[in-house]
Amino acid sequence: MFDLSGKKAIITGGGSGIGKAISLLFGQQGAEVHLLELNEAAASSVVNEIQATGATAFSHAVDVSNQKEVLAVIRAIGRVDILVNNAGIAHVGNLENCLEEDFERVYRINVKGAYNALFSVIPLMKKQQRGVILNLASIAAQVGITDRFAYSMSKGAIAAMTLSVARDYISDGIRCNSISPARVHTPFVDGFIAKNYPGKEEEMFAKLAASQPIGRMAKPEEIAKLALYLCSDEANFITGNDYPIDGGFIKLNN
Ligand SMILES: NC(=O)c1ccc[n+]([C@@H]2O[C@H](COP(=O)([O-])OP(=O)(O)OC[C@H]3O[C@@H](n4cnc5c(N)ncnc54)[C@H](O)[C@@H]3O)[C@@H](O)[C@H]2O)c1
């Protein structure tokens, strides 16, 4: 079960947090893992960790918002069985606190970055008549979250792109789904707490942890296990869906 032997998997933003956990687990399950990552040092360290277990992994220094770079790297990889569109950045603020450059930065990385990887991978998967795509959406695409204007916009776009790609390429043997985590304890969360709530880090962390009815944030490894299921052949009947993994956030917060 959940064997990825013989499969090539691309994980964007695989150098940290959820992407790192997915890269490690996919490597452990036999995939040849390719990290497309801005932070070369982080990506190399994950590749070393994967290789230490005897699995195969490569890091590619790529800014996902740059279509030329993404296309060149993915074409060179040649065959892609699994794409995980994971690279993303946070932004805290309501509409009035979201300046044009904030909006454009979040759009460029979270939305255009995913589009660039899809644009590069779909022709290969069509040729193969087979492939699986998993996009990292968020609970922010499904419910109104305070002070997440630009971020929610970007994750709403991920949800819509997931449906569009799933629909258009269903007859090419390509599956496309998304995962919507609530808060996951990664450098992403630590980073936006430190940046936006200086001096109140502990209080904010506790508040964010308590906002999941289950009483804590998720661990990246818990998200990776759902990603593994959805990208494995065991999930061959699943496409065009979003999977919340949220400690009860969406349905039990009342
Ligand atoms: N952590 C959470 O609470 C949470 C919740 C829901 C959804 N998500 C989503 O999950 C994904 C991963 O989040 P995380 O918490 O693991 O974040 P993280 O910050 O720990 O890791 C993100 C990785 O993406 C890389 N990256 C950023 N911009 C890039 C670019 N332009 N090109 C290539 N790589 C780039 C970073 O270098 C980093 O290694 C994101 O899409 C995020 O929106 C996170």
The ligand as a Tripos MOL2 file, in Angstrom:
@<TRIPOS>MOLECULE
LIG
   44    48     1     0     0
SMALL
NO_CHARGES

@<TRIPOS>ATOM
      1 N1          1.5000   26.1640    7.8270 N.am      1 LIG1
      2 C1          0.2010   26.3290    7.7680 C.2       1 LIG1
      3 O1         -0.4760   26.6130    8.7850 O.2       1 LIG1
      4 C2         -0.5230   26.1690    6.4630 C.ar      1 LIG1
      5 C3         -1.9280   26.0360    6.4780 C.ar      1 LIG1
      6 C4         -2.6110   25.8890    5.2770 C.ar      1 LIG1
      7 C5         -1.9080   25.8820    4.0910 C.ar      1 LIG1
      8 N2         -0.5500   26.0200    4.0980 N.ar      1 LIG1
      9 C6          0.1290   26.0150    2.8090 C.3       1 LIG1
     10 O2          1.0630   24.9620    2.7500 O.3       1 LIG1
     11 C7          2.1630   25.3250    1.9360 C.3       1 LIG1
     12 C8          3.4670   25.1120    2.6860 C.3       1 LIG1
     13 O3          3.4370   25.8750    3.8750 O.3       1 LIG1
     14 P1          4.5060   25.6780    5.0430 P.3       1 LIG1
     15 O4          3.8070   26.0530    6.2790 O.co2     1 LIG1
     16 O5          5.1710   24.3590    4.9430 O.co2     1 LIG1
     17 O6          5.5250   26.8730    4.6510 O.3       1 LIG1
     18 P2          7.1180   27.0570    4.8810 P.3       1 LIG1
     19 O7          7.3460   28.5160    4.8700 O.co2     1 LIG1
     20 O8          7.5880   26.2460    6.0450 O.co2     1 LIG1
     21 O9          7.7130   26.4160    3.5460 O.3       1 LIG1
     22 C9          7.4630   26.9780    2.2880 C.3       1 LIG1
     23 C10         8.6420   26.6890    1.3880 C.3       1 LIG1
     24 O10         8.3620   27.2910    0.1050 O.3       1 LIG1
     25 C11         9.5510   27.8980   -0.3570 C.3       1 LIG1
     26 N3          9.2470   28.9810   -1.2910 N.ar      1 LIG1
     27 C12         8.6960   30.1890   -0.9860 C.ar      1 LIG1
     28 N4          8.6130   30.9440   -2.0870 N.ar      1 LIG1
     29 C13         9.1090   30.2050   -3.1040 C.ar      1 LIG1
     30 C14         9.3040   30.4510   -4.4760 C.ar      1 LIG1
     31 N5          8.9740   31.6230   -5.0380 N.pl3     1 LIG1
     32 N6          9.8310   29.4660   -5.2510 N.ar      1 LIG1
     33 C15        10.1910   28.2820   -4.7000 C.ar      1 LIG1
     34 N7         10.0510   27.9960   -3.3990 N.ar      1 LIG1
     35 C16         9.5180   28.9500   -2.6040 C.ar      1 LIG1
     36 C17        10.2450   28.4240    0.8930 C.3       1 LIG1
     37 O11        11.6370   28.6370    0.6620 O.3       1 LIG1
     38 C18         9.9620   27.3190    1.8910 C.3       1 LIG1
     39 O12        10.9850   26.3460    1.8890 O.3       1 LIG1
     40 C19         1.9250   26.7910    1.5230 C.3       1 LIG1
     41 O13         1.3240   26.8100    0.2380 O.3       1 LIG1
     42 C20         0.9410   27.2880    2.5620 C.3       1 LIG1
     43 O14         0.1380   28.3330    2.0840 O.3       1 LIG1
     44 C21         0.1650   26.1610    5.2590 C.ar      1 LIG1
@<TRIPOS>BOND
     1     1     2 1
     2     2     3 2
     3     2     4 1
     4     4     5 ar
     5     4    44 ar
     6     5     6 ar
     7     6     7 ar
     8     7     8 ar
     9     8     9 1
    10     8    44 ar
    11     9    10 1
    12     9    42 1
    13    10    11 1
    14    11    12 1
    15    11    40 1
    16    12    13 1
    17    13    14 1
    18    14    15 2
    19    14    16 1
    20    14    17 1
    21    17    18 1
    22    18    19 2
    23    18    20 1
    24    18    21 1
    25    21    22 1
    26    22    23 1
    27    23    24 1
    28    23    38 1
    29    24    25 1
    30    25    26 1
    31    25    36 1
    32    26    27 ar
    33    26    35 ar
    34    27    28 ar
    35    28    29 ar
    36    29    30 ar
    37    29    35 ar
    38    30    31 1
    39    30    32 ar
    40    32    33 ar
    41    33    34 ar
    42    34    35 ar
    43    36    37 1
    44    36    38 1
    45    38    39 1
    46    40    41 1
    47    40    42 1
    48    42    43 1
@<TRIPOS>SUBSTRUCTURE
     1 LIG1         1 GROUP 0 **** ****
